[in-house]
């Protein structure tokens, strides 16, 4: 992710522009992870500040408890109207997670916000509590709901999946497709509804990154 954002952002931008035609004429400025800030990743009020939405800080604090999602990448369009939140995964086991909140009020707030998000996405009969199983996926969707529905921003949530990453558990496109199809089914979600509200699945083959790396020298 660090290499893509800092060395080859056009690779990611080309994928996004194909999916989001409304911003096809705008450049995307990636704010993190930036080499200038030692590849820092941001959450809570800090992520809003990075994309120029610091005025929403108090609303976010009311919406979600502290220690919300830590974003793998953050960007915005050159006209400051479109905002991008990125969650990246390299293999199927990484999509499994559960809520670690222990504070009673925090868990209550999270439960309420996830339920609101389900209603917004027209979720159909989820097979389990969204705080468990695929919690990271769920809380990222909740923050998309916050930006799009609660604050009326043109936000996009990019789930970026690396194909055939040789460093740990190489995962084929077919394996990703099967796992993500099951994930959405269990969560009561439809791909069409997710796309309508700005949630995008992108797949980048690590061989494309390797080729860019080799041609850079």
Backbone bond lengths (Angstrom), bond angles and torsions (degrees), N, CA, C in turn:
res aa  C-N    CA-C-N  psi(-1)  N-CA   C-N-CA  omega(-1)  CA-C   N-CA-C  phi
1 X - - - 1.455 - - 1.525 110.99 -
2 X 1.330 115.46 -42.67 1.465 119.43 179.22 1.522 111.20 -61.05
3 X 1.324 116.65 -43.06 1.466 120.57 179.80 1.525 111.13 -64.17
4 X 1.313 116.84 -44.15 1.462 120.31 -178.34 1.523 110.89 -61.62
5 X 1.313 116.76 -48.51 1.469 120.59 -175.69 1.525 111.93 -66.77
6 X 1.317 116.98 -39.38 1.462 119.89 -173.31 1.520 114.83 -93.31
7 X 1.325 117.44 -28.79 1.462 120.00 -177.26 1.519 113.66 -107.92
8 X 1.348 117.03 -38.14 1.455 120.13 -174.19 1.531 112.32 -133.81
9 X 1.327 118.15 54.28 1.466 119.77 -179.04 1.526 113.42 -61.19
10 X 1.343 116.80 -26.30 1.466 119.53 -179.67 1.522 111.80 -63.07
11 X 1.322 117.24 -26.42 1.460 120.08 177.56 1.525 110.11 -62.99
12 X 1.317 116.19 -51.49 1.468 120.45 178.36 1.517 111.19 -66.69
13 X 1.319 116.99 -40.78 1.467 120.62 -178.98 1.532 111.83 -60.39
14 X 1.333 116.15 -38.05 1.463 118.98 -178.82 1.524 111.03 -64.31
15 X 1.319 116.85 -38.34 1.463 120.86 177.12 1.523 110.86 -65.49
16 X 1.322 115.88 -43.24 1.464 120.07 -177.87 1.524 110.80 -67.00
17 X 1.326 117.11 -42.91 1.466 119.77 -178.78 1.531 112.03 -62.26
18 X 1.325 117.09 -30.31 1.461 119.92 176.85 1.520 111.80 -69.49
19 X 1.334 115.83 -30.00 1.461 121.12 -176.78 1.524 112.43 -89.64
20 X 1.326 116.86 -32.08 1.466 121.59 -175.49 1.520 108.43 -117.61
21 X 1.306 115.77 87.25 1.461 120.49 -175.00 1.519 112.64 -66.57
22 X 1.322 116.86 -26.36 1.465 120.34 -177.00 1.522 112.62 -66.08
23 X 1.341 118.13 -19.96 1.466 119.87 -179.87 1.526 110.94 -112.65
24 X 1.326 117.11 17.91 1.465 121.20 -175.19 1.530 112.98 -61.16
25 X 1.318 117.51 -24.53 1.457 119.84 -179.53 1.513 113.68 -93.87
26 X 1.328 116.97 4.52 1.463 120.72 -176.62 1.525 111.30 -113.44
27 X 1.312 115.57 139.02 1.457 119.57 172.06 1.520 109.11 -74.11
28 X 1.329 115.77 154.10 1.462 120.53 176.02 1.521 108.12 -109.65
29 X 1.317 115.38 124.22 1.465 121.72 178.87 1.524 108.37 -99.67
30 X 1.316 116.71 115.48 1.462 120.80 -178.38 1.521 109.83 -89.50
31 X 1.325 115.15 125.30 1.464 121.36 -175.42 1.527 112.64 -94.49
32 X 1.329 116.10 -27.93 1.460 119.90 178.56 1.530 108.84 -154.69
33 X 1.344 117.52 154.10 1.475 127.05 -1.52 1.529 110.57 -78.99
34 X 1.298 116.78 125.45 1.461 121.72 -175.61 1.527 111.17 -107.08
35 X 1.313 115.24 138.17 1.464 119.13 176.84 1.525 110.77 -61.40
36 X 1.328 116.00 -27.44 1.469 120.30 179.96 1.523 111.54 -65.58
37 X 1.332 116.31 -29.32 1.468 121.13 -179.64 1.525 111.74 -110.15
38 X 1.349 115.22 27.45 1.469 121.58 177.06 1.532 111.61 58.36
39 X 1.321 115.87 36.70 1.465 123.63 176.31 1.530 113.25 59.74
40 X 1.300 117.00 31.75 1.473 120.93 179.94 1.526 110.85 -63.41
41 X 1.323 115.35 146.07 1.461 122.59 174.14 1.530 107.61 -115.99
42 X 1.327 116.85 143.34 1.452 120.76 -167.40 1.531 113.11 -118.44
43 X 1.339 114.03 154.66 1.458 120.95 177.80 1.536 108.52 -144.85
44 X 1.335 115.87 170.88 1.456 123.06 176.12 1.537 111.04 51.81
45 X 1.328 116.85 -138.07 1.465 120.19 -176.35 1.527 111.86 -60.74
46 X 1.318 116.92 -31.27 1.465 120.37 -177.17 1.526 111.66 -63.66
47 X 1.323 117.41 -37.45 1.472 118.27 -179.56 1.521 110.66 -68.52
48 X 1.326 116.80 -35.75 1.462 120.05 176.54 1.523 111.23 -63.89
49 X 1.318 116.57 -41.83 1.465 120.55 179.34 1.525 111.17 -62.81
50 X 1.317 117.28 -38.51 1.459 121.26 -178.52 1.521 112.17 -61.48
51 X 1.326 117.47 -34.26 1.471 119.44 -178.20 1.534 111.89 -103.13
52 X 1.326 116.22 14.72 1.459 120.40 173.41 1.513 115.23 78.35
53 X 1.342 117.07 28.05 1.472 120.49 -179.72 1.524 111.32 -121.97
54 X 1.331 116.32 38.48 1.464 120.34 -177.32 1.527 112.66 -61.92
55 X 1.338 116.85 -21.29 1.467 119.48 179.71 1.528 112.80 -67.76
56 X 1.339 116.20 -11.52 1.466 120.38 179.98 1.527 112.82 -95.08
57 X 1.318 117.11 5.21 1.464 120.96 -174.14 1.525 112.83 -57.05
58 X 1.317 117.80 -49.25 1.464 119.96 -177.75 1.528 111.26 -64.59
59 X 1.325 116.46 -38.36 1.467 119.32 177.72 1.519 111.06 -63.22
60 X 1.336 116.91 -41.38 1.456 120.12 178.94 1.526 110.78 -64.79
61 X 1.313 117.16 -39.27 1.464 120.49 179.48 1.522 111.48 -63.24
62 X 1.326 116.43 -33.35 1.470 119.23 175.99 1.526 111.33 -76.25
63 X 1.308 115.75 -28.62 1.461 121.00 -175.97 1.521 112.90 -78.15
64 X 1.347 117.04 -40.35 1.459 120.44 -170.67 1.531 110.33 -141.14
65 X 1.331 118.53 143.44 1.471 120.63 178.61 1.526 111.84 -66.66
66 X 1.322 115.08 168.74 1.462 120.99 176.92 1.533 110.48 -60.56
67 X 1.327 114.52 159.73 1.473 122.31 -179.77 1.522 111.66 64.77
68 X 1.330 114.30 47.20 1.458 120.84 174.69 1.519 110.59 -75.51
69 X 1.325 117.48 -166.46 1.466 121.23 -176.97 1.527 112.93 -55.33
70 X 1.317 115.41 138.42 1.464 121.78 172.69 1.519 106.62 -101.37
71 X 1.347 116.33 116.95 1.454 120.78 -168.83 1.515 112.16 -84.88
72 X 1.333 115.73 135.32 1.463 121.47 179.24 1.523 111.45 -70.00
73 X 1.324 116.78 -29.64 1.471 120.65 176.56 1.522 108.41 -157.33
74 X 1.325 115.29 150.12 1.464 122.21 179.43 1.525 108.85 -136.86
75 X 1.321 116.38 137.21 1.455 119.85 179.26 1.508 112.00 -150.90
76 X 1.338 115.17 170.81 1.459 121.04 176.55 1.516 109.05 -150.25
77 X 1.311 116.40 158.20 1.457 119.99 -179.92 1.528 110.19 -76.55
78 X 1.316 114.47 160.79 1.463 120.39 -177.52 1.523 112.87 -62.67
79 X 1.352 117.20 -23.07 1.461 119.28 177.92 1.524 112.61 -93.47
80 X 1.326 116.94 7.79 1.467 123.29 177.26 1.520 113.65 60.43
81 X 1.319 116.98 28.45 1.465 120.21 179.90 1.533 112.87 -111.58
82 X 1.322 116.85 -21.92 1.457 120.79 -179.65 1.522 110.43 -114.88
83 X 1.336 116.44 140.14 1.465 121.16 -174.69 1.525 109.74 -130.01
84 X 1.339 115.72 139.35 1.457 120.90 -173.67 1.527 111.15 -124.48
85 X 1.323 115.03 127.41 1.454 122.98 175.28 1.521 106.69 -114.71
86 X 1.329 117.43 130.58 1.464 120.66 -174.59 1.525 110.81 -121.26
87 X 1.325 114.58 131.52 1.462 122.72 170.92 1.521 107.01 -119.39
88 X 1.332 117.17 120.95 1.471 121.14 -175.40 1.522 111.14 -111.82
89 X 1.337 115.26 142.17 1.455 121.84 178.37 1.530 109.13 -134.82
90 X 1.345 115.41 145.99 1.463 120.08 -178.41 1.524 113.00 -109.93
91 X 1.340 117.67 -16.23 1.460 120.03 179.88 1.527 109.91 -157.99
92 X 1.313 116.71 163.03 1.463 122.06 -173.23 1.531 113.64 -61.05
93 X 1.340 120.64 -43.29 1.470 119.00 179.29 1.524 114.25 -55.21
94 X 1.331 117.13 -25.88 1.458 120.22 -178.39 1.530 112.92 -68.97
95 X 1.326 118.24 -17.17 1.465 118.80 -178.32 1.524 111.81 -81.38
96 X 1.325 118.37 -8.93 1.458 122.13 -178.41 1.532 109.79 -91.77
97 X 1.336 117.06 128.84 1.465 120.99 -179.97 1.519 110.11 -163.58
98 X 1.326 116.15 161.24 1.458 121.97 178.26 1.519 110.11 -134.41
99 X 1.308 116.32 157.61 1.462 122.49 179.95 1.528 109.93 -68.55
100 X 1.332 115.97 131.39 1.454 120.33 -179.71 1.518 113.86 -103.21
101 X 1.340 117.51 5.35 1.464 120.58 -179.08 1.528 110.62 -64.52
102 X 1.335 116.21 138.16 1.459 120.92 178.73 1.524 112.18 -114.90
103 X 1.326 116.97 -23.35 1.453 120.56 179.16 1.533 110.67 -67.52
104 X 1.320 116.60 131.04 1.465 121.61 -174.69 1.520 112.05 -59.69
105 X 1.338 116.96 -45.20 1.463 119.98 -178.61 1.520 111.90 -68.13
106 X 1.324 116.06 -37.08 1.463 119.53 177.87 1.524 110.73 -62.98
107 X 1.327 116.53 -45.22 1.461 120.25 179.55 1.523 111.18 -63.44
108 X 1.326 116.42 -36.92 1.465 120.84 177.96 1.531 110.49 -63.85
109 X 1.333 116.04 -44.96 1.466 120.30 179.22 1.519 110.69 -63.22
110 X 1.322 116.54 -45.05 1.464 120.73 179.91 1.522 110.58 -60.21
111 X 1.331 116.74 -44.61 1.467 120.93 179.03 1.521 111.04 -58.84
112 X 1.316 116.63 -44.30 1.466 121.28 -179.28 1.531 110.71 -64.48
113 X 1.328 116.49 -43.96 1.468 119.58 -177.48 1.527 111.55 -68.42
114 X 1.315 117.12 -37.04 1.465 119.42 177.75 1.526 110.47 -66.60
115 X 1.329 116.17 -36.73 1.466 119.14 177.97 1.531 109.93 -66.27
116 X 1.335 117.34 -41.89 1.468 120.84 177.07 1.531 110.17 -59.85
117 X 1.313 116.06 -41.71 1.464 121.02 -179.95 1.523 111.02 -64.09
118 X 1.319 116.62 -40.35 1.465 120.79 177.27 1.524 111.04 -59.73
119 X 1.303 115.87 -43.81 1.469 120.13 -179.82 1.525 110.12 -65.77
120 X 1.312 116.54 -41.51 1.471 121.28 -179.80 1.518 111.01 -61.39
121 X 1.322 116.29 -37.77 1.462 121.53 -178.29 1.529 112.59 -88.64
122 X 1.330 115.97 6.22 1.462 120.34 -178.75 1.526 110.86 55.08
123 X 1.325 114.58 46.18 1.454 121.62 -177.03 1.532 110.35 -66.33
124 X 1.320 116.24 135.42 1.465 122.14 -178.04 1.517 111.66 -108.78
125 X 1.306 117.03 109.76 1.469 124.26 170.98 1.526 114.46 43.18
126 X 1.350 118.34 67.28 1.466 119.32 176.33 1.523 110.56 -59.98
127 X 1.320 116.11 147.81 1.462 121.14 -175.84 1.527 112.66 -82.83
128 X 1.335 117.74 -8.19 1.463 119.70 -177.54 1.523 109.72 -159.89
129 X 1.323 115.70 168.21 1.453 123.65 175.44 1.533 108.34 -64.66
130 X 1.325 116.57 127.98 1.470 120.76 -177.74 1.526 113.67 -64.57
131 X 1.317 118.44 -11.93 1.468 119.79 177.95 1.527 111.01 -74.98
132 X 1.309 115.84 -8.91 1.464 120.11 -176.82 1.532 109.89 -130.30
133 X 1.300 116.15 152.80 1.462 120.80 177.72 1.516 113.16 92.04
134 X 1.355 115.67 -68.84 1.468 120.58 -178.59 1.530 109.38 -130.77
135 X 1.316 115.74 50.86 1.466 120.32 -172.26 1.524 112.87 -63.38
136 X 1.336 117.99 -40.74 1.465 118.63 179.63 1.519 111.00 -59.71
137 X 1.309 116.16 -43.22 1.465 120.27 178.22 1.523 109.71 -60.34
138 X 1.333 116.14 -43.72 1.467 121.24 -177.54 1.523 111.90 -65.64
139 X 1.328 117.77 -44.96 1.463 117.69 -176.58 1.519 112.52 -72.73
140 X 1.337 116.67 -25.17 1.469 118.89 172.81 1.530 110.38 -68.00
141 X 1.316 116.15 -41.74 1.471 119.59 176.10 1.518 110.86 -61.47
142 X 1.322 116.93 -37.43 1.463 120.61 179.02 1.527 111.15 -62.18
143 X 1.318 116.95 -36.71 1.466 119.49 179.36 1.532 111.54 -75.02
144 X 1.316 116.58 -28.92 1.466 118.84 171.36 1.522 109.54 -64.95
145 X 1.329 116.39 -42.67 1.471 122.15 176.06 1.531 110.08 -58.30
146 X 1.318 116.44 -43.88 1.467 120.36 179.13 1.524 111.20 -58.10
147 X 1.315 116.64 -48.62 1.460 119.40 -175.96 1.528 112.53 -72.15
148 X 1.312 117.02 -41.77 1.463 120.15 -175.42 1.527 112.96 -79.45
149 X 1.314 116.72 -48.35 1.457 120.33 -172.42 1.523 113.01 -90.79
150 X 1.315 117.19 -42.46 1.466 120.95 -175.38 1.525 112.53 -81.86
151 X 1.342 116.99 -33.11 1.465 119.24 -176.01 1.526 112.87 -119.61
152 X 1.335 117.01 -0.97 1.470 123.43 172.41 1.524 113.49 59.48
153 X 1.334 115.68 43.64 1.456 121.19 176.21 1.535 109.48 -101.68
154 X 1.316 116.12 150.09 1.461 120.90 176.49 1.531 108.02 -82.65
155 X 1.314 114.70 81.63 1.461 120.93 -176.36 1.519 110.54 -105.46
156 X 1.316 114.79 150.21 1.463 121.80 178.14 1.524 108.99 -131.90
157 X 1.308 114.49 135.53 1.459 121.36 178.13 1.523 108.02 -107.55
158 X 1.324 115.82 116.31 1.459 121.38 -176.80 1.522 109.29 -105.44
159 X 1.324 116.02 114.74 1.458 120.80 170.91 1.531 106.36 -93.23
160 X 1.319 115.79 110.79 1.459 121.86 -174.71 1.525 109.68 -103.99
161 X 1.325 116.15 120.81 1.459 121.70 -177.40 1.531 109.48 -114.42
162 X 1.330 116.08 124.63 1.456 121.01 179.94 1.526 109.35 -87.39
163 X 1.312 115.58 129.00 1.464 122.44 -177.65 1.532 109.96 -97.62
164 X 1.332 115.09 132.62 1.474 122.53 175.45 1.521 113.47 57.95
165 X 1.324 116.19 42.39 1.465 120.66 175.38 1.531 108.86 -70.11
166 X 1.321 118.54 115.63 1.463 120.98 -173.91 1.524 114.39 -79.42
167 X 1.322 118.54 -5.06 1.464 120.37 -171.62 1.522 113.97 -79.42
168 X 1.352 118.45 -20.38 1.463 118.57 -177.74 1.529 111.33 -143.98
169 X 1.334 117.09 -80.05 1.462 121.40 179.68 1.527 107.90 -124.09
170 X 1.331 118.74 91.62 1.468 119.94 -179.80 1.527 110.80 -56.16
171 X 1.321 116.36 128.09 1.468 121.30 -175.71 1.521 109.35 -123.78
172 X 1.316 116.25 120.93 1.456 121.27 -177.68 1.524 110.78 -76.37
173 X 1.328 115.44 163.58 1.467 120.71 174.82 1.526 110.25 -57.74
174 X 1.319 117.75 -41.07 1.463 121.43 -178.91 1.526 111.26 -64.15
175 X 1.329 116.66 -40.30 1.465 120.43 178.97 1.530 110.82 -65.25
176 X 1.335 115.98 -41.71 1.462 119.56 176.45 1.526 110.48 -61.21
177 X 1.320 116.96 -47.25 1.464 120.65 -177.53 1.528 111.07 -57.84
178 X 1.316 116.86 -44.15 1.461 121.31 -178.68 1.528 111.26 -65.90
179 X 1.324 116.09 -45.58 1.464 120.62 -178.02 1.524 111.76 -65.47
180 X 1.319 116.51 -42.72 1.465 120.19 -177.04 1.528 111.45 -73.08
181 X 1.315 116.62 -32.90 1.466 119.78 175.38 1.515 110.35 -62.95
182 X 1.332 117.19 -43.71 1.461 121.77 178.09 1.523 110.69 -66.40
183 X 1.328 117.13 -41.80 1.459 121.20 178.38 1.527 111.07 -55.97
184 X 1.312 116.54 -49.82 1.462 120.59 -178.31 1.531 111.16 -64.98
185 X 1.325 116.73 -38.99 1.460 120.08 179.03 1.524 110.76 -62.34
186 X 1.313 117.55 -45.86 1.454 121.79 -179.48 1.521 112.01 -65.57
187 X 1.335 116.65 -30.72 1.460 121.06 -179.70 1.521 112.72 -87.13
188 X 1.333 116.69 -3.34 1.455 120.18 179.35 1.513 113.95 75.37
189 X 1.323 116.54 27.48 1.462 121.80 -175.63 1.524 111.25 -108.91
190 X 1.327 115.12 155.56 1.458 120.83 173.93 1.515 108.76 -120.13
191 X 1.328 116.08 142.52 1.464 120.48 -178.94 1.519 111.42 -60.07
192 X 1.329 116.54 -36.18 1.461 120.39 -178.95 1.507 112.30 -64.27
193 X 1.328 116.90 -43.46 1.460 121.09 178.93 1.517 111.23 -64.62
194 X 1.318 116.55 -40.62 1.459 120.61 -179.88 1.526 111.20 -63.55
195 X 1.307 116.89 -44.69 1.459 120.72 179.15 1.531 111.06 -63.86
196 X 1.319 115.99 -38.82 1.472 120.23 -179.81 1.526 111.10 -58.88
197 X 1.328 116.83 -35.78 1.461 120.77 -177.05 1.522 112.88 -98.92
198 X 1.333 117.61 15.21 1.463 119.24 170.39 1.509 116.38 92.91
199 X 1.339 117.93 14.92 1.461 120.50 175.19 1.528 108.48 -97.26
200 X 1.335 116.46 124.01 1.459 121.73 -171.67 1.523 110.25 -124.45
201 X 1.319 116.42 131.79 1.464 121.69 171.41 1.527 108.85 -97.09
202 X 1.335 116.34 124.09 1.463 121.33 177.05 1.523 109.55 -123.35
203 X 1.323 115.53 146.05 1.456 121.50 -179.88 1.520 108.96 -126.18
204 X 1.317 116.29 124.23 1.462 121.30 177.55 1.522 108.35 -120.96
205 X 1.319 115.15 125.13 1.457 119.87 178.54 1.523 109.04 -78.59
206 X 1.310 116.27 131.94 1.466 119.24 -177.73 1.525 111.97 -63.99
207 X 1.322 117.93 -19.52 1.468 119.84 176.64 1.524 110.90 -65.43
208 X 1.338 116.96 -31.71 1.467 120.20 177.09 1.528 110.55 -65.54
209 X 1.331 115.88 -38.60 1.462 120.36 178.60 1.522 110.04 -68.24
210 X 1.330 116.56 -40.24 1.463 121.06 179.48 1.524 110.97 -62.25
211 X 1.330 116.38 -40.87 1.461 120.27 179.39 1.528 110.82 -63.10
212 X 1.334 116.40 -41.53 1.457 120.22 178.48 1.531 110.17 -63.93
213 X 1.330 115.22 -39.99 1.452 119.86 179.81 1.517 111.62 -63.05
214 X 1.336 116.31 -41.89 1.467 120.15 -178.15 1.510 112.20 -68.83
215 X 1.333 117.02 -35.64 1.467 120.69 -179.46 1.515 112.63 -77.39
216 X 1.330 116.66 -9.77 1.467 120.57 -179.74 1.514 112.07 -81.04
217 X 1.307 115.60 -13.00 1.472 119.13 -176.76 1.512 111.49 -107.46
